Amino acid sequence: MYTIDISIKSIAETREKKLERESVCVCVRRAKMEALVCRKLGDPTATETGSPESPVEVSKSYPIPPLSSDTAVRVRVIATSLNYANYLQILGKYQEKPVLPFIPGSDYSGIVDAIGPAVTKFRVGDRVCSFAALGSFAQFIIADQSRMFLVPERCDMVAAAALPVAFGTSHVALVHRARLTSGQFLASSPILSFENVISSVKEFIKTRKLKGVDVLYDPVGGKLTKESMKVLKWGAQILVIGFASGEVPVIPVNIALVKNWTVHGLYWGSYGIHQPSVLEDSIRELLSWLARGLITIHISHTYSLSQANLAFGAIKDRKAIGKVMIALDHKTSMFSKL
Ligand SMILES: NC(=O)c1ccc[n+]([C@@H]2O[C@H](COP(=O)([O-])OP(=O)(O)OC[C@H]3O[C@@H](n4cnc5c(N)ncnc54)[C@H](OP(=O)(O)O)[C@@H]3O)[C@@H](O)[C@H]2O)c1
């Protein structure tokens, strides 16, 4: 008798839970958001976003992602940043090629909107920032709590969205890899590209009786890397960050041998797989610097999702001085059928 009672009760409970789960699923399925969706590869700057020729369009009925695990956190995105890599991804020229269709976008800030039952570090309403391989050009995104960072009260949320990839890459490269110390001479290849800068660097080295540049930070590549190598000292370090010029440079290993250079290939995102604590410590340190005013982040352009063509254009046409951002509008566009 007792056993039957339990069984009937547990069947009823199971059915109730199933209905509850189904209604949650229906609710999640029906709740929609705006997202920039890349449906084919191509240049997002060539035509208006959403035109038949454009590789990207703003979907107004993309399903809001459900919590994918017990430790997942869903964030209502406030701002997300454009990086050169996002542009390369849509062009189909990035080292990682996502399956179509995909929502581009990597670093973002926002407000915690929902948490899984085992989340211990965050509460609904917390101000956070994070980064993902894909998916931040949308009103909502999911991440594991281990990848989420509290944004200190004093930090601007748009600045927090601009920080992870760009500042994180430079911080990991300079602090973790090159172990740059005070008194060392750091040069960045975009700075060296200005007319006469190489000759003034040579002059500076001569007048200060220095032996050359200690660390070269190179996000540009091409012939600029070749030029920059002329000012490197014996024992210098080269940080290979990217190829914004479109040309992969050649660093002759015979010269590296003779000059005892160290060449660091640096792929920031891959630390997330191989040494996540390096990324996490780096972002926490950068956020604390931002809160204390030790770093400021210059935002040169801010656009909406539907202006993605202009946002990518600012990067492609080298109009950006600092960061290009997308701000998400939740007032007018987010909707649910429930
Ligand atoms: N390794 C990694 O983990 C990692 C992480 C982040 C970024 N990256 C790479 O780093 C590169 C820069 O990314 P970003 O997001 O910083 O891009 P960004 O904001 O558009 O900056 C690009 C920089 O490169 C300069 N530049 C572009 N084309 C140039 C050319 N032909 N000659 C000289 N300078 C040129 C620009 O100079 P102006 O200001 O004069 O236009 C600007 O300073 C990209 O290749 C990206 O993929 C790599």
The ligand as an SDF file (V2000), in Angstrom:
LIG
                    3D

 48 52  0  0  0  0  0  0  0  0999 V2000
   46.9170   37.2790  -30.7770 N   0  0  0  0  0  0  0  0  0  0  0  0
   45.7920   37.5500  -30.1800 C   0  0  0  0  0  0  0  0  0  0  0  0
   45.3320   36.8510  -29.2780 O   0  0  0  0  0  0  0  0  0  0  0  0
   45.0570   38.7850  -30.6200 C   0  0  0  0  0  0  0  0  0  0  0  0
   44.1320   39.4090  -29.7890 C   0  0  0  0  0  0  0  0  0  0  0  0
   43.5380   40.6000  -30.2370 C   0  0  0  0  0  0  0  0  0  0  0  0
   43.8490   41.1010  -31.4990 C   0  0  0  0  0  0  0  0  0  0  0  0
   44.7240   40.4110  -32.2880 N   0  0  0  0  0  0  0  0  0  0  0  0
   45.1030   40.8910  -33.6310 C   0  0  0  0  0  0  0  0  0  0  0  0
   45.7450   42.1390  -33.5120 O   0  0  0  0  0  0  0  0  0  0  0  0
   45.4990   42.8920  -34.6710 C   0  0  0  0  0  0  0  0  0  0  0  0
   44.9080   44.2220  -34.2690 C   0  0  0  0  0  0  0  0  0  0  0  0
   43.6230   44.0090  -33.6710 O   0  0  0  0  0  0  0  0  0  0  0  0
   42.7850   45.1820  -33.0040 P   0  0  0  0  0  0  0  0  0  0  0  0
   41.4960   44.5980  -32.5610 O   0  0  0  0  0  0  0  0  0  0  0  0
   43.6560   45.9110  -32.0380 O   0  0  0  0  0  0  0  0  0  0  0  0
   42.5270   46.0870  -34.2950 O   0  0  0  0  0  0  0  0  0  0  0  0
   42.3360   47.6610  -34.4080 P   0  0  0  0  0  0  0  0  0  0  0  0
   41.7470   48.2130  -33.1730 O   0  0  0  0  0  0  0  0  0  0  0  0
   41.6600   47.8630  -35.7060 O   0  0  0  0  0  0  0  0  0  0  0  0
   43.8450   48.1830  -34.4960 O   0  0  0  0  0  0  0  0  0  0  0  0
   44.6370   47.8980  -35.5840 C   0  0  0  0  0  0  0  0  0  0  0  0
   45.9620   48.6340  -35.4280 C   0  0  0  0  0  0  0  0  0  0  0  0
   46.8030   48.2520  -36.5160 O   0  0  0  0  0  0  0  0  0  0  0  0
   47.1910   49.4130  -37.2370 C   0  0  0  0  0  0  0  0  0  0  0  0
   47.2000   49.1030  -38.6610 N   0  0  0  0  0  0  0  0  0  0  0  0
   46.2220   48.5350  -39.3810 C   0  0  0  0  0  0  0  0  0  0  0  0
   46.6400   48.3670  -40.6480 N   0  0  0  0  0  0  0  0  0  0  0  0
   47.8880   48.8400  -40.7210 C   0  0  0  0  0  0  0  0  0  0  0  0
   48.8410   48.9380  -41.7690 C   0  0  0  0  0  0  0  0  0  0  0  0
   48.5700   48.4940  -42.9970 N   0  0  0  0  0  0  0  0  0  0  0  0
   50.0270   49.4860  -41.4910 N   0  0  0  0  0  0  0  0  0  0  0  0
   50.2820   49.9440  -40.2600 C   0  0  0  0  0  0  0  0  0  0  0  0
   49.4290   49.8810  -39.2230 N   0  0  0  0  0  0  0  0  0  0  0  0
   48.2400   49.3340  -39.4500 C   0  0  0  0  0  0  0  0  0  0  0  0
   46.1620   50.4630  -36.9090 C   0  0  0  0  0  0  0  0  0  0  0  0
   46.8020   51.7030  -37.0660 O   0  0  0  0  0  0  0  0  0  0  0  0
   45.9610   53.0500  -37.2650 P   0  0  0  0  0  0  0  0  0  0  0  0
   45.4720   53.4470  -35.9200 O   0  0  0  0  0  0  0  0  0  0  0  0
   46.9550   53.9880  -37.8270 O   0  0  0  0  0  0  0  0  0  0  0  0
   44.8570   52.7350  -38.2230 O   0  0  0  0  0  0  0  0  0  0  0  0
   45.8210   50.1340  -35.4560 C   0  0  0  0  0  0  0  0  0  0  0  0
   46.7580   50.6940  -34.5780 O   0  0  0  0  0  0  0  0  0  0  0  0
   44.5520   42.0430  -35.5410 C   0  0  0  0  0  0  0  0  0  0  0  0
   45.3290   41.3600  -36.5050 O   0  0  0  0  0  0  0  0  0  0  0  0
   43.9260   41.0890  -34.5680 C   0  0  0  0  0  0  0  0  0  0  0  0
   43.4920   39.8970  -35.1730 O   0  0  0  0  0  0  0  0  0  0  0  0
   45.3360   39.2880  -31.8750 C   0  0  0  0  0  0  0  0  0  0  0  0
  1  2  1  0
  2  3  2  0
  2  4  1  0
  4  5  1  0
  4 48  2  0
  5  6  2  0
  6  7  1  0
  7  8  2  0
  8  9  1  0
  8 48  1  0
  9 10  1  0
  9 46  1  0
 10 11  1  0
 11 12  1  0
 11 44  1  0
 12 13  1  0
 13 14  1  0
 14 15  2  0
 14 16  1  0
 14 17  1  0
 17 18  1  0
 18 19  2  0
 18 20  1  0
 18 21  1  0
 21 22  1  0
 22 23  1  0
 23 24  1  0
 23 42  1  0
 24 25  1  0
 25 26  1  0
 25 36  1  0
 26 27  1  0
 26 35  1  0
 27 28  2  0
 28 29  1  0
 29 30  1  0
 29 35  2  0
 30 31  1  0
 30 32  2  0
 32 33  1  0
 33 34  2  0
 34 35  1  0
 36 37  1  0
 36 42  1  0
 37 38  1  0
 38 39  2  0
 38 40  1  0
 38 41  1  0
 42 43  1  0
 44 45  1  0
 44 46  1  0
 46 47  1  0
M  CHG  2   8   1  16  -1
M  END
$$$$
